[in-house]
């Protein structure tokens, strides 16, 4: 039996571009992008001079290792670090030293853990400012006048430094 020669049907490709653009528009409209998490911080102005020397008695050293363990001043801390930080800062401020908090984290440490540590540091600073506001001005921190707030900020000038270390 002889085979009949059939012609292969052609696919119309004129509407493929329209369909591709409709799909592209659909995905652009329906996709939601995840926003980046950020930490609101006030950064100092850029400084191009020589690096300053800081006395070790002014530095509170926090280290976060690869297992997300926290060391404060060389001691491994397992429990809540906030009261320990507040105690160290209070001692420094009481002795008229301008505290400098150095946070060093390992490159393999967890970013969420670092955010929690930074939040505890900031909470310690805020609690200490509240205590000093009541002690020095007999006024709650949120009710200080502008002048009192400036005096408290000058007295409690605390610098936070962040860096990364690798073993």
C-alpha positions in Angstrom: 0.0 0.0 0.0 1.4 3.3 -1.0 1.8 5.9 1.6 0.2 9.2 1.1 2.3 12.2 1.5 0.7 14.4 4.2 1.9 17.9 4.7 2.8 18.8 8.3 0.6 21.5 9.7 2.3 24.8 10.5 1.9 26.4 13.9 0.8 30.0 13.8 3.3 32.0 15.7 1.8 35.4 15.4 0.0 35.3 18.7 2.9 33.8 20.8 4.5 37.2 21.3 1.1 38.6 22.6 0.7 35.7 25.0 4.3 36.1 26.3 3.7 39.8 27.0 0.4 39.1 28.7 2.1 36.5 30.9 4.9 38.9 31.7 2.5 41.6 32.7 0.5 39.2 34.8 3.5 38.1 36.8 4.7 41.7 37.2 1.3 42.7 38.6 0.8 39.7 40.8 4.3 39.4 42.3 5.0 40.9 45.7 8.6 41.6 46.6 9.9 40.9 50.1 11.1 44.1 51.7 14.6 44.1 53.2 14.9 44.3 57.0 16.7 47.3 58.1 18.0 48.8 61.4 17.4 52.5 61.8 20.7 54.0 62.9 22.1 57.5 62.9 25.5 57.4 61.4 28.3 59.9 62.2 29.7 62.1 59.5 32.5 60.6 57.5 36.0 61.0 59.1 39.1 61.0 57.0 41.7 61.7 59.7 44.0 59.3 61.5 42.4 56.6 63.6 42.0 57.5 67.2 43.3 55.5 70.1 40.7 54.3 72.6 41.6 53.2 76.1 40.7 49.6 76.9 38.9 50.7 80.0 36.4 52.5 77.8 35.6 49.6 75.5 32.9 47.0 76.2 33.7 44.0 73.9 30.9 41.8 72.6 31.8 38.8 70.4 29.4 36.6 68.6 31.0 33.4 67.3 30.0 31.0 64.6 27.7 29.0 67.0 25.9 32.3 67.9 27.4 32.2 71.4 28.0 35.6 73.0 31.1 36.6 74.9 31.2 39.8 76.9 34.7 40.9 78.0 36.1 37.4 77.3 33.4 35.6 79.4 30.9 33.3 77.6 27.4 34.4 78.5 24.5 32.0 78.0 21.6 33.9 79.7 20.2 37.4 79.1 23.0 39.8 78.3 21.0 43.0 78.8 21.6 43.5 82.5 25.3 42.7 82.1 25.7 45.3 79.4 23.8 47.8 81.5 26.0 47.1 84.5 29.2 47.6 82.4 27.9 50.8 80.8 26.8 52.2 84.2 30.3 51.6 85.7 31.9 53.4 82.7 29.5 56.4 82.8 29.8 56.7 86.6 33.6 57.0 86.2 33.1 59.7 83.6 34.3 57.6 80.7 32.6 57.8 77.3 31.7 54.1 76.6 32.6 52.5 73.4 30.8 49.2 72.5 32.6 47.0 70.1 30.5 44.2 68.5 32.4 41.7 66.6 30.7 38.9 64.8 31.9 35.8 63.0 31.2 35.6 59.3 29.2 32.4 59.9 27.1 33.8 62.7 23.3 34.1 62.2 22.1 37.6 61.1 18.9 37.3 63.1 20.9 36.6 66.2 23.1 39.6 65.6 19.9 41.8 65.3 18.7 40.5 68.6 22.1 41.3 70.3 22.1 44.8 68.8 18.5 45.3 70.0 19.6 44.2 73.5 22.5 46.7 73.4 20.2 49.5 72.4 17.7 48.6 75.0 20.4 48.6 77.7 21.5 52.1 76.6 17.8 53.3 76.6 17.2 51.8 80.1 20.4 53.4 81.4 19.3 56.8 80.0 15.9 56.4 81.7 17.7 55.7 85.0 20.0 58.7 84.7 17.1 61.0 83.6 15.2 60.1 86.8 18.4 60.4 88.9 19.8 63.6 87.5 16.6 65.6 86.6 13.8 63.8 88.6 11.9 63.6 85.3 11.0 60.5 83.2 13.1 60.2 80.1 10.2 60.8 77.7 9.3 64.1 79.5 12.8 65.7 79.4 13.1 69.2 78.0 15.4 69.8 75.0 18.1 71.2 77.2 17.9 68.3 79.6 18.0 65.8 76.7 21.1 67.5 75.3 22.8 67.4 78.7 21.9 63.7 79.1 23.1 62.9 75.6 26.4 64.7 76.2 26.9 62.9 79.5 26.0 59.5 78.0 27.8 59.6 74.6 28.0 55.9 73.8 29.5 54.8 70.5 28.7 51.4 68.9 31.3 49.8 66.6 30.5 46.8 64.4 33.1 44.6 62.7 33.5 41.1 61.4 36.2 38.6 62.4 37.3 35.3 61.0 39.2 32.5 62.7 
